[in-house]
Amino acid sequence: MTFLGQWGVRKSRTSPYNPRCNGQCEQYNGILWRTVECILTDRNLPMSAWNKILPEALASIRTLHWLKILLLMLCSFSLSALN
């Protein structure tokens, strides 16, 4: 058994460079880091406390994502009701 297999990590192989996927990942990383910075600044915490804030930042981003989807669905429903 490999080292990764012992820890339950599955390996996948992808192309070494895919600009579109790399851009999506970097955009998400930027959003995540800006969210962490906002929370740290709001609470007057040092930047070294980012790992304590990370779960809350991820939850905030995920919640906002689903709220956007819900709002889009509600808007499309209300527009179709008007026609």
DRENTORKOL-3810 file (N, C-alpha, C; in nm, 4 decimals):
REM DRENTORKOL-3810
@n.u->0.0852; n.v->-0.1187; n.w->0.0000; ca.u->0.0000; ca.v->0.0000; ca.w->0.0000; c.u->0.0893; c.v->0.1244; c.w->0.0000
@n.u->0.0491; n.v->0.2233; n.w->-0.0765; ca.u->0.1273; ca.v->0.3461; ca.w->-0.0853; c.u->0.1036; c.v->0.4338; c.w->0.0377
@n.u->0.1896; n.v->0.5326; n.w->0.0517; ca.u->0.1763; ca.v->0.6260; ca.w->0.1633; c.u->0.0415; c.v->0.6961; c.w->0.1603
@n.u->0.0008; n.v->0.7446; n.w->0.0422; ca.u->-0.1274; ca.v->0.8140; ca.w->0.0317; c.u->-0.2437; c.v->0.7197; c.w->0.0607
@n.u->-0.2337; n.v->0.5964; n.w->0.0142; ca.u->-0.3388; ca.v->0.4986; ca.w->0.0382; c.u->-0.3582; c.v->0.4681; c.w->0.1856
@n.u->-0.2496; n.v->0.4704; n.w->0.2616; ca.u->-0.2603; ca.v->0.4458; ca.w->0.4060; c.u->-0.3450; c.v->0.5514; c.w->0.4752
@n.u->-0.3453; n.v->0.6705; n.w->0.4221; ca.u->-0.4206; ca.v->0.7812; ca.w->0.4818; c.u->-0.5542; c.v->0.8030; c.w->0.4135
@n.u->-0.5908; n.v->0.7146; n.w->0.3229; ca.u->-0.7207; ca.v->0.7251; ca.w->0.2576; c.u->-0.7284; c.v->0.8326; c.w->0.1506
@n.u->-0.6128; n.v->0.8733; n.w->0.0983; ca.u->-0.6091; ca.v->0.9766; ca.w->-0.0037; c.u->-0.6105; c.v->0.9100; c.w->-0.1402
@n.u->-0.7027; n.v->0.9536; n.w->-0.2251; ca.u->-0.7082; ca.v->0.9017; ca.w->-0.3614; c.u->-0.6331; c.v->0.9959; c.w->-0.4534
@n.u->-0.5599; n.v->0.9402; n.w->-0.5449; ca.u->-0.4795; ca.v->1.0169; ca.w->-0.6377; c.u->-0.5507; c.v->1.0254; c.w->-0.7718
@n.u->-0.5446; n.v->1.1396; n.w->-0.8356; ca.u->-0.5974; ca.v->1.1518; ca.w->-0.9715; c.u->-0.4950; c.v->1.2265; c.w->-1.0549
@n.u->-0.4868; n.v->1.1902; n.w->-1.1789; ca.u->-0.3894; ca.v->1.2539; ca.w->-1.2678; c.u->-0.4639; c.v->1.3474; c.w->-1.3631
@n.u->-0.4117; n.v->1.4658; n.w->-1.3759; ca.u->-0.4683; ca.v->1.5637; ca.w->-1.4691; c.u->-0.3553; c.v->1.6180; c.w->-1.5550
@n.u->-0.3920; n.v->1.6944; n.w->-1.6539; ca.u->-0.2887; ca.v->1.7563; ca.w->-1.7361; c.u->-0.2097; c.v->1.8542; c.w->-1.6502
@n.u->-0.0809; n.v->1.8691; n.w->-1.6761; ca.u->0.0014; ca.v->1.9537; ca.w->-1.5895; c.u->-0.0342; c.v->2.1014; c.w->-1.5959
@n.u->-0.0935; n.v->2.1456; n.w->-1.7065; ca.u->-0.1253; ca.v->2.2878; ca.w->-1.7166; c.u->-0.2540; c.v->2.3056; c.w->-1.7948
@n.u->-0.3533; n.v->2.3588; n.w->-1.7300; ca.u->-0.4798; ca.v->2.3872; ca.w->-1.7941; c.u->-0.5198; c.v->2.5281; c.w->-1.7514
@n.u->-0.4954; n.v->2.6283; n.w->-1.8348; ca.u->-0.5179; ca.v->2.7672; ca.w->-1.7931; c.u->-0.6581; c.v->2.7964; c.w->-1.7421
@n.u->-0.7598; n.v->2.7365; n.w->-1.8044; ca.u->-0.8964; ca.v->2.7657; ca.w->-1.7604; c.u->-0.9195; c.v->2.7143; c.w->-1.6189
@n.u->-0.8781; n.v->2.5926; n.w->-1.5909; ca.u->-0.8970; ca.v->2.5371; ca.w->-1.4565; c.u->-0.8100; c.v->2.6088; c.w->-1.3546
@n.u->-0.6887; n.v->2.6424; n.w->-1.3933; ca.u->-0.6013; ca.v->2.7151; ca.w->-1.3016; c.u->-0.6620; c.v->2.8512; c.w->-1.2676
@n.u->-0.7237; n.v->2.9161; n.w->-1.3639; ca.u->-0.7861; ca.v->3.0461; ca.w->-1.3395; c.u->-0.9035; c.v->3.0366; c.w->-1.2441
@n.u->-0.9844; n.v->2.9323; n.w->-1.2596; ca.u->-1.0983; ca.v->2.9136; ca.w->-1.1699; c.u->-1.0503; c.v->2.8903; c.w->-1.0268
@n.u->-0.9469; n.v->2.8102; n.w->-1.0129; ca.u->-0.8926; ca.v->2.7805; ca.w->-0.8806; c.u->-0.8344; c.v->2.9068; c.w->-0.8178
@n.u->-0.7587; n.v->2.9820; n.w->-0.8947; ca.u->-0.6988; ca.v->3.1042; ca.w->-0.8428; c.u->-0.8049; c.v->3.2075; c.w->-0.8063
@n.u->-0.9124; n.v->3.2147; n.w->-0.8832; ca.u->-1.0201; ca.v->3.3084; ca.w->-0.8514; c.u->-1.0847; c.v->3.2696; c.w->-0.7181
@n.u->-1.1101; n.v->3.1405; n.w->-0.6986; ca.u->-1.1700; ca.v->3.0950; ca.w->-0.5726; c.u->-1.0751; c.v->3.1207; c.w->-0.4558
@n.u->-0.9450; n.v->3.0961; n.w->-0.4772; ca.u->-0.8481; ca.v->3.1239; ca.w->-0.3712; c.u->-0.8478; c.v->3.2709; c.w->-0.3343
@n.u->-0.8598; n.v->3.3585; n.w->-0.4344; ca.u->-0.8648; ca.v->3.5019; ca.w->-0.4074; c.u->-0.9879; c.v->3.5409; c.w->-0.3275
@n.u->-1.1020; n.v->3.4849; n.w->-0.3645; ca.u->-1.2268; ca.v->3.5121; ca.w->-0.2911; c.u->-1.2134; c.v->3.4638; c.w->-0.1473
@n.u->-1.1580; n.v->3.3445; n.w->-0.1314; ca.u->-1.1406; ca.v->3.2875; ca.w->0.0026; c.u->-1.0489; c.v->3.3745; c.w->0.0873
@n.u->-0.9364; n.v->3.4155; n.w->0.0303; ca.u->-0.8418; ca.v->3.4957; ca.w->0.1078; c.u->-0.8996; c.v->3.6323; c.w->0.1432
@n.u->-0.9714; n.v->3.6955; n.w->0.0499; ca.u->-1.0336; ca.v->3.8249; ca.w->0.0819; c.u->-1.1380; c.v->3.8099; c.w->0.1929
@n.u->-1.2107; n.v->3.6991; n.w->0.1925; ca.u->-1.3091; ca.v->3.6740; ca.w->0.2983; c.u->-1.2397; c.v->3.6573; c.w->0.4326
@n.u->-1.1314; n.v->3.5811; n.w->0.4348; ca.u->-1.0548; ca.v->3.5623; ca.w->0.5591; c.u->-1.0014; c.v->3.6969; c.w->0.6079
@n.u->-0.9456; n.v->3.7769; n.w->0.5172; ca.u->-0.8937; ca.v->3.9083; ca.w->0.5567; c.u->-1.0024; c.v->3.9980; c.w->0.6144
@n.u->-1.1205; n.v->3.9953; n.w->0.5543; ca.u->-1.2311; ca.v->4.0785; ca.w->0.6044; c.u->-1.2711; c.v->4.0377; c.w->0.7457
@n.u->-1.2804; n.v->3.9078; n.w->0.7693; ca.u->-1.3190; ca.v->3.8607; ca.w->0.9028; c.u->-1.2123; c.v->3.8963; c.w->1.0050
@n.u->-1.0852; n.v->3.8766; n.w->0.9690; ca.u->-0.9761; ca.v->3.9096; ca.w->1.0613; c.u->-0.9743; c.v->4.0584; c.w->1.0931
@n.u->-0.9919; n.v->4.1417; n.w->0.9918; ca.u->-0.9915; ca.v->4.2862; ca.w->1.0125; c.u->-1.1103; c.v->4.3293; c.w->1.0979
@n.u->-1.2261; n.v->4.2717; n.w->1.0700; ca.u->-1.3466; ca.v->4.3066; ca.w->1.1443; c.u->-1.3327; c.v->4.2729; c.w->1.2923
@n.u->-1.2623; n.v->4.1670; n.w->1.3225; ca.u->-1.2473; ca.v->4.1231; ca.w->1.4625; c.u->-1.1158; c.v->4.1660; c.w->1.5256
@n.u->-1.0401; n.v->4.2476; n.w->1.4545; ca.u->-0.9093; ca.v->4.2942; ca.w->1.5040; c.u->-0.8180; c.v->4.1795; c.w->1.5442
@n.u->-0.8129; n.v->4.0768; n.w->1.4606; ca.u->-0.7265; ca.v->3.9627; ca.w->1.4852; c.u->-0.6029; c.v->3.9727; c.w->1.3971
@n.u->-0.4904; n.v->3.9152; n.w->1.4423; ca.u->-0.3701; ca.v->3.9172; ca.w->1.3584; c.u->-0.3852; c.v->3.8218; c.w->1.2401
@n.u->-0.3088; n.v->3.8471; n.w->1.1342; ca.u->-0.3138; ca.v->3.7615; ca.w->1.0153; c.u->-0.2748; c.v->3.6179; c.w->1.0473
@n.u->-0.1993; n.v->3.5978; n.w->1.1529; ca.u->-0.1561; ca.v->3.4627; ca.w->1.1892; c.u->-0.2721; c.v->3.3770; c.w->1.2398
@n.u->-0.3881; n.v->3.4360; n.w->1.2638; ca.u->-0.5049; ca.v->3.3614; ca.w->1.3116; c.u->-0.5933; c.v->3.3134; c.w->1.1973
@n.u->-0.5429; n.v->3.3179; n.w->1.0732; ca.u->-0.6238; ca.v->3.2815; ca.w->0.9562; c.u->-0.6775; c.v->3.1399; c.w->0.9643
@n.u->-0.5995; n.v->3.0472; n.w->1.0225; ca.u->-0.6443; ca.v->2.9076; ca.w->1.0266; c.u->-0.7632; c.v->2.8877; c.w->1.1199
@n.u->-0.7814; n.v->2.9758; n.w->1.2146; ca.u->-0.8988; ca.v->2.9654; ca.w->1.3036; c.u->-1.0240; c.v->3.0199; c.w->1.2352
@n.u->-1.0058; n.v->3.1098; n.w->1.1401; ca.u->-1.1165; ca.v->3.1753; ca.w->1.0708; c.u->-1.1578; c.v->3.0988; c.w->0.9452
@n.u->-1.0681; n.v->3.0158; n.w->0.8926; ca.u->-1.0913; ca.v->2.9491; ca.w->0.7647; c.u->-1.2244; c.v->2.8742; c.w->0.7555
@n.u->-1.2634; n.v->2.7910; n.w->0.8536; ca.u->-1.3930; ca.v->2.7212; ca.w->0.8413; c.u->-1.5119; c.v->2.8170; c.w->0.8307
@n.u->-1.5070; n.v->2.9253; n.w->0.9057; ca.u->-1.6156; ca.v->3.0239; ca.w->0.8997; c.u->-1.6186; c.v->3.0946; c.w->0.7649
@n.u->-1.5008; n.v->3.1241; n.w->0.7107; ca.u->-1.4936; ca.v->3.1897; ca.w->0.5800; c.u->-1.5495; c.v->3.0981; c.w->0.4714
@n.u->-1.5148; n.v->2.9712; n.w->0.4756; ca.u->-1.5669; ca.v->2.8757; ca.w->0.3777; c.u->-1.7187; c.v->2.8644; c.w->0.3872
@n.u->-1.7700; n.v->2.8581; n.w->0.5086; ca.u->-1.9150; ca.v->2.8490; ca.w->0.5281; c.u->-1.9841; c.v->2.9747; c.w->0.4735
@n.u->-1.9232; n.v->3.0902; n.w->0.4939; ca.u->-1.9812; ca.v->3.2156; ca.w->0.4433; c.u->-1.9885; c.v->3.2154; c.w->0.2916
@n.u->-1.8815; n.v->3.1722; n.w->0.2280; ca.u->-1.8784; ca.v->3.1699; ca.w->0.0813; c.u->-1.9824; c.v->3.0724; c.w->0.0277
@n.u->-1.9908; n.v->2.9555; n.w->0.0878; ca.u->-2.0882; ca.v->2.8554; ca.w->0.0418; c.u->-2.2302; c.v->2.9043; c.w->0.0610
@n.u->-2.2576; n.v->2.9715; n.w->0.1727; ca.u->-2.3914; ca.v->3.0240; ca.w->0.1985; c.u->-2.4280; c.v->3.1297; c.w->0.0956
@n.u->-2.3337; n.v->3.2193; n.w->0.0668; ca.u->-2.3603; ca.v->3.3231; ca.w->-0.0331; c.u->-2.3862; c.v->3.2629; c.w->-0.1699
@n.u->-2.3147; n.v->3.1563; n.w->-0.2039; ca.u->-2.3351; ca.v->3.0901; ca.w->-0.3328; c.u->-2.4789; c.v->3.0391; c.w->-0.3446
@n.u->-2.5282; n.v->2.9717; n.w->-0.2422; ca.u->-2.6643; ca.v->2.9170; ca.w->-0.2474; c.u->-2.7692; c.v->3.0271; c.w->-0.2412
@n.u->-2.7398; n.v->3.1360; n.w->-0.1710; ca.u->-2.8338; ca.v->3.2482; ca.w->-0.1688; c.u->-2.8467; c.v->3.3115; c.w->-0.3071
@n.u->-2.7337; n.v->3.3229; n.w->-0.3807; ca.u->-2.7402; ca.v->3.3764; ca.w->-0.5170; c.u->-2.8267; c.v->3.2878; c.w->-0.6051
@n.u->-2.8112; n.v->3.1570; n.w->-0.5938; ca.u->-2.8914; ca.v->3.0645; ca.w->-0.6739; c.u->-3.0390; c.v->3.0784; c.w->-0.6391
@n.u->-3.0688; n.v->3.0864; n.w->-0.5118; ca.u->-3.2075; ca.v->3.1011; ca.w->-0.4673; c.u->-3.2680; c.v->3.2312; c.w->-0.5191
@n.u->-3.1925; n.v->3.3409; n.w->-0.5104; ca.u->-3.2431; ca.v->3.4691; ca.w->-0.5598; c.u->-3.2669; c.v->3.4659; c.w->-0.7102
@n.u->-3.1771; n.v->3.4028; n.w->-0.7843; ca.u->-3.1965; ca.v->3.3911; ca.w->-0.9288; c.u->-3.3220; c.v->3.3103; c.w->-0.9609
@n.u->-3.3444; n.v->3.2035; n.w->-0.8854; ca.u->-3.4640; ca.v->3.1221; ca.w->-0.9075; c.u->-3.5900; c.v->3.2021; c.w->-0.8756
@n.u->-3.5877; n.v->3.2775; n.w->-0.7665; ca.u->-3.7047; ca.v->3.3578; ca.w->-0.7289; c.u->-3.7317; c.v->3.4666; c.w->-0.8317
@n.u->-3.6250; n.v->3.5300; n.w->-0.8802; ca.u->-3.6433; ca.v->3.6346; ca.w->-0.9814; c.u->-3.6992; c.v->3.5776; c.w->-1.1101
@n.u->-3.6500; n.v->3.4632; n.w->-1.1532; ca.u->-3.7016; ca.v->3.4051; ca.w->-1.2766; c.u->-3.8460; c.v->3.3586; c.w->-1.2581
@n.u->-3.8812; n.v->3.3128; n.w->-1.1389; ca.u->-4.0180; ca.v->3.2717; ca.w->-1.1117; c.u->-4.1109; c.v->3.3918; c.w->-1.1140
@n.u->-4.0703; n.v->3.5022; n.w->-1.0515; ca.u->-4.1566; ca.v->3.6207; ca.w->-1.0462; c.u->-4.1705; c.v->3.6835; c.w->-1.1853
@n.u->-4.0649; n.v->3.6787; n.w->-1.2669; ca.u->-4.0742; ca.v->3.7330; ca.w->-1.4020; c.u->-4.1653; c.v->3.6484; c.w->-1.4885
@n.u->-4.1601; n.v->3.5161; n.w->-1.4708; ca.u->-4.2477; ca.v->3.4301; ca.w->-1.5517; c.u->-4.3936; c.v->3.4454; c.w->-1.5069
@n.u->-4.4158; n.v->3.4797; n.w->-1.3808; ca.u->-4.5522; ca.v->3.4992; ca.w->-1.3325; c.u->-4.6139; c.v->3.6265; c.w->-1.3914
@n.u->-4.5279; n.v->3.7238; n.w->-1.4246; ca.u->-4.5784; ca.v->3.8491; ca.w->-1.4801; c.u->-4.6243; c.v->3.8339; c.w->-1.6243
@n.u->-4.5669; n.v->3.7403; n.w->-1.6957; ca.u->-4.6016; ca.v->3.7228; ca.w->-1.8393; c.u->-4.7275; c.v->3.6475; c.w->-1.8590
END
